Amino acid sequence: MKRFLKVISLIAACSLVIGFMQSYVMRPWDFNHLRTKGFYLEPQDSIDIVLLGQSDIVRSWSPLHNYENTGYTSYPLSCDGITAAMWLPMAKEAIRHQHPDLLVVDVNNVTYNEDMELHRPFDQQLVDDMPYDDIRLSLALEARRTGSPRWLNYLFPLREYHSGFPQGWRNVPEQIREIRDIEKRGYTYFKGDAQTCVSAGARDILDLNTAKETMELSAPYEKVLNDFLDYCDANQLNVLFLQTPHRIPNKESKLYANFRRASRAGEIIEERGYPFINTELLKEEIGLDMQKDFYNNGHLNLYGQHKYTDWLFNEIQTRGLLHCAPDHTAAVRAEWDECLKYYHAYTKYLPEYRPAKDTDMCMETPQLIEMLEKDYMN
């Protein structure tokens, strides 16, 4: 019995050490991880709209701007660079933790080539902060079924990151502080948003209204799309699919191939009875300035994000896709109202933010929050 208890104690101690290392130390920490971490900190059933996708939808939708104007809460359970293979686990997690009135899904996740693996290193940024539940286990087993060597990394992130250290050790104390601060507070101030005010002009922009031919989806991605639609059918989900806007320079651009595949995905979605909006074709109606509202060809900046958020919510309302009025507890409203104060300070600061490159987003950090409190909050 003593030997048995010693073995159990050793296993428990090792589990605690490994759990701590995976959660706080030997792991990356950026706005993608912050976004996922923040989703699970939100109070149960406090989010009205959950958005699934990658960087395109995150840069296109502002949760706090929309809350201020409409009273509806929203959250992008999204991550840069992931594929549609992550839709199903994300949707399951969203439903389990929030039961949102509406899911908004960006179809850019199904526009990859045949040779692009369903499971990519980007996925790990989303999985790292998922709970160890049956959904995470199912994701790992599905990745294994498709032949992905990544499946074990979903269960044991140290397999992913052990070779990335010790060059990151000097950042560990600050990283632990950041993660623990958010856990103690119980929510993120920006609700998963990370933005820039950089405006990058473009010389060549293709007129998509004269180039509407579609392209078939790659076989693995068409299957993933139909599997997800089957899940929506089985669970009677309220879902809006869309393609977010980009600046497409010419027909040789990868973005143009993505547009064509997204158009084909839209046909499949509408045939299955779900609404689809290709906002690539509606930039003028939305009011997007092609020279000032993008920070690169693939993403909107803060100015474009606000325009897009206002337009899309109005479209959601017009289509009758929200079935309930915003009805939140006083505690939830107090949390979001507090976050609005920080978001207003954030948007005042963003024009002064000078990233090293246009893809660098201004991320919520303790240093940024302290600066906003000192210099930008009334």
Summary of the structure (lengths in Angstrom):
residues: 378
radius of gyration: 21.1
end to end distance: 63.9
largest distance: 77.9
contacts: 1209
relative contact order: 0.15
helix: 55%
strand: 7%
